[in-house]
Amino acid sequence: MRVLIAVGQGGIYAGGAHQALFAIMGLKNLGIEVKAVWGPDEREGVKGLARLAAVCPDYEVLPLQHRPTGASLRAFRKILKDFDPDVVEVFKSGAQYHALFGGIGLNRHALLFYRGISRTMDYFQELKYRLNRVDAVVPNCRALERIILSTGRIAPDKVHLIYDEVDPVCSVPESVDTTGLRAELGIPEETFLVTHLGNYSPWRGQDVLIRAAMLLKEKGVGFHLLFCGGDTGQLTPFVADHGIGDITTLSPYRRDPARVLKISDLVVNSSIGNESLSGVLLNAQAMGIPCVASRMPGFDESVADDETGHLVPVGDPESLAKGIETFLLMPSDERRNWGERARSRSRLMFSSEARARQRIEVYERAIHHRRMQNR
């Protein structure tokens, strides 16, 4: 079986791109021939795609924008003709448009569209999934599967749930070297560290976490707060206005998320929309770190409430503060037990090997569907 994985703009850790990378790892570990087509990393260029190159040497970089150009469509079409895949799985909209329009007339391969955003689909997104040329739609959680099927216009036998998987590096946390990282970030070694990992965006709810941190500081609870991701500098005035500048670090975008997670005592995802499973939550728990997260569709599948972490009402700083405080005041041995439960559940539900085998099963069904369509 030959598989082409296509990913739109944004490098490795943007949107579903990291899931595409982990899917490639799992497939290659099972002996599947894989080629990757990736949008450029506008932050770090070739350096930003170094991990892809190490995992999948057979890759090409194309400008897979939302609005394809004649040149980009021709380049994508040439890749399809030269590689002649059995399956094309596409992550992010720009790559979807290239697969559809660049592949016109090349109907031998099965075509799958990954979806990892929990918001309700608009008309054009729904229309893409309804096309006969699309053989399978792959939601990454049950909540998203329900959203897709609720339209009543997308064939149920075309929708195949595959949970996202954890970064294989996070599955072996003892191999992650964090020497000097706390000092580099200006975080005292013995301070309880609460981490939010993700680029700044209004829908990520960083403001909710800042308000929760202010409430905890006012109670005299000791901790340090780390925001790590692109454009987190925009939070500077908000942090200052809430009087938590002395206990907060705003770190820019980094290429070592596993190291950042490992130095953390608790990971928080306070998003208010637009996510589903959250790779940060999955990877943190794989490393044995409990989480506090918004009770959003998909997050309640990532985190087992009151077992591997706490889920709190969306956009509620008071409830978020209470959830965080539970772990701040918890004895370290008890907190480690939470982390061990998180790690065990992660191995059971989100391991790379299990997800890769499931992905191949979905590919085989999609290939069969394509053959039936081509008869």
N, C-alpha and C positions, 0 to 999 in steps of 0.2 A: 504494500500500500504506500502510495506517495501522497504526502499532505503538504499543501501550501497554506501557511498562516500569514494573513495580511492584517496589518495594524496601521491606523491612521496617524496623524501628527502627534508628537509629544514625547518621544523618547521611550525609556523603559518603564518609568514609574508614573505615567500619566494615565488616568482612567483605567480601562481594562487592559492596558498594555502589559502591566506586570503579570496579569493572569495569562495572557498570551505567552509570555516568556516561560512561566511555570508549566503551561501546557506543553510547550516544545520540549522542555526537560523531561517530562513524564513520557511523552511519546518516543523520544529518542532512547530513553532507558529501556523501552520495550522493543527496540529494534525497528521502529518506523522511520522511513526516509522522510525528512522534513526540510523544506525550504521556507525562508521567511522573507516577506516584503514589508519594510518598515518606513514610517514617516520619519523625517529627520528630527534629531534632538536639538531644538533651537537654543537651549541653554548652554549645552556643552559640546555640541557637534559630535565628532567621531568618538571622543572620550565618553560621552554619555551612552553610546551604544556598545561600549567595550564588553559588557557582560553578555549581550546578545552574540557578539562575535565569538566569544569564548564557548558559548553553549551551542551555537548553530553557525558554523563557518560559512555555510551556504546561505547567504542573505544578501539582499539588495536594498538600497535606500532610495525611495521615491517620494516626491512631494504629493502625498495623498490627501489633498485638501478636500473640503466639502464641495467645492466647485471644481471638478476635474477640468484639466486643459487637454487639448488634442495631443500634446506631447506626452503627458502623464498617462493618458488612456492607451496610447500606442505602446508605451514602455511596459505597462501592466499586461497588455495583450500579448506582447512578445514573451514575457515571462510565462504566461499561461501556456503558450504554444510550445516553448522550449522545454519546460519542465513537465508538461502534460500530467498534471496531478489527478489522482482519483477523487480527492476531496479538497475543497477550498473552505477554510473557516476564517471568518472575517470579524475583526474587532474594531469598533468605532466607525462612525458614519462615513467619513471620507473614504475609507477603504471599501465600505459597502458599495458606494457609488461606482468606484473603479471596478469592482468585481462584476457589477451588473452591466455597466456600459462597455467596459473594456473587454468583457467576455461574451458580447453579443455574437451568437452563431457558434460559440464554442461550448456546446451543451453536454459534453461527455462527462465532465466532472460534477460531483455533487457539491452543492453550495449551501453553507451553513452561516447563519448570522447569530453572533453572540449578543446578549443584552444583559447589562448589569446596572441599569438605572431604574429606580423604583417609581419614578413619576409616571403618571398616566400618559399613554402615547397620543401624539397628535395624529391627524388624518394621514399625513404623508408617511410617518413612521409605520403606522398600521398597514398602509398600502404596500410598503416594501415587503413586509412579512407575508402578505397575502399572495404575492406573485407566484405563479407556477414555477418560475425559475429558481425560487428559493426552496430548497428541499427540507430544511430544518431550521427552527429557531431555538436557540439555546439560552434560556434564562438561568441565572446563577443561584436562584433560591426559590422556595415555594411561593413566597409572597409575590414575586415577580411573575411566576408562572400563572398565578391567579389573575393578576392584572392583564396579562396577555390573553388568557382564555375568556376573560369577562367581556371582551368585545363581542364575542359570539360570531366573529367573522373570520377568525383564523382557525384552520382545521386543527382539532386537538391532536391528531396523530402526527402533526408536523412539529409539535412543541415537545422538547426533550430537556428536562431539568438535569443540569450537571452543576453540582456545587463547586464554587471556587476552591482552589487548593492553596495550601500554605507554601510560602517560600521554603524550598528544601533546606536552605541555610538555617532558617528558624527552627526547623525540626531537629536540629542538632545544636542546641544553644551552647553546649560546652565547647564547641569548636570556634565560637565567636570571641575574638580578643577585644576587650574594651579598655585595655591599658591606657591610662591617661585621658580618657574621653571626658570624664566628669571635670577634671582640671581644665581641659581645653574649653569646655562650655561654661566654666565659672560656677560649677555646682559643687558645694561641699560634699565630701565623700560620705558622711554619715547622715546626711539629710534625706528624709523621705521624699522621693521624686515622683511627681505626678506629671505624666507626659501626654501631650496632644500632638500627634504626628500627622501632618497634612498641610497642603498649601492653603494660604489665606483665601477665604471666600465667604460672603455673607451667609450662604446656606450651610457652611460647616459649623456654625454655632460657637465660634471662638468667644464671641461676646458673652454668651451664656456661661461658659466656663470661667471667664474673668469675673463675672458677677458672683459666681459661686465661690471662687477663691477669695474674693473680698469678704464674703460672709464668714468663711472659715478663719481668715486672718483676724477678723474682729472678735472671734471667739477665743483667740489665743492658741489655735492649733498650729503646730509647727510643721512646715513642709516647704518644698520648692516646686515651682511650676515651670515646665518647659514647653514652649511652642516651637515646633521644628517643621519648616516647610517653606516653600516659595512665598515671597511677599509678606512674611510674618511681621516685617518692619512696620506695616500699616497698622499694627495693633499698638504701637508705642504710645500714642496719645490716650488711647482707651485704658491701657494698663496704668498710665500715670494718673488719669482722672479717678481711678478706683483705688489708688493708694497701695498697689501691690508691686510696684517697680522693684523694690528691694528683694522680693522673693520670686521674681520672674525672669526667665531667660528667653529671649526671642532669637532663635537660631535660624539662619537661612537654609535654603534647600540643601540637602546632603545626599550623597550616594551610598551611605552606609546605614540604612534604616534598621538593620538587624542589631547593629552596635547600639544605636540609640534606644531601641526597645529593651535590650538586655540590661542597661544601667538603670532602667525604670523600675519603680516599686508598684506602680499602678498606671494603667493606660486608660485614657478617657476619650470617647468619641461623642461629642455633644451636637452632632449634626442635626439639622432641622428638616432636611429633605435631600432628594436627588441621589441617595446612596441605596445600596441593597445589603449585601453581606458585610462589606467593609474589610478589605484586606488587612488593614491595621489591626482590627480586632482579632482576626484569624491568626495572624502572625504573632501577636503578643501572647495569645493563649497557648500557641504552639511552644513558646519559650517558657511557659509556666508562670505567666504574669496575669493576675486577675484584671478584669476590666469593669468600668462603669460606662454605660452608654445610654443614649436616647432609646426609648421604646418605640422604634420605628419599624415598619415592615422590612423584614430581612435581618435587622439587628437582633430580633428575638429568636432567630435561627443561629446567628453567630454566637451569641452569649446565652448560656443556660441560666436564666434568672435565679438568683439565690443558690446557685451551684458552682458556677465558674465566674460569676460577677453579678452586678446589679443593673437592672434596667430601670430608668426613671422617665417621668413624663417629658415629652419633647418641649424644649424651650423653657424649662422651669428651673431657674438657678437655685431656688431653695431646696428642691428635691435632689438636684445634682450635688449640692453641697452635703446633704445628708448621706447620699450614697458614697461619696468620697470619704467622708468622716468615718464611716463604718470601718474602712480599711486603715485609715490613719490611726485609729485607736485600737485596732486589733493586734493581739500578740503576734510576733513574727512567725512563730511556729504554726499558728492557725492560718495566717495568710499564706504560708507555703503550702498548706493543705489545699487551699482554694486553687493555688497555682498548679498543683499536681492534678487536681480534677480537670482543670482547664486543658492541661497538656494531654491527658488521657483521652478526653473527648475529641480533641483536635486530631490525634492519631487515628481515632475511629472514623471520624466523619470527613476530614479534610486532607488526608494524606495524599501525596503526589501519586503514588502507585495506584491507589484505589480509584482516584479520579481519572487517571490515564486509561485504565482498563474500561471504565465506563464510557469515556470519550470514544474509544475505538468501537464499542458496541453501537453508539449513536452514529458514528461514521458509516458502519456497515448497513444500518437501517436507511441512512440517507442515500447511500450508493444504490441500494435496492430501489428506493423511491425514484431516483434519477433514471435508472434503467426502465422502470415502468413508464415514466413520462416520455422517454425517448422511443418507445415501441411504436 
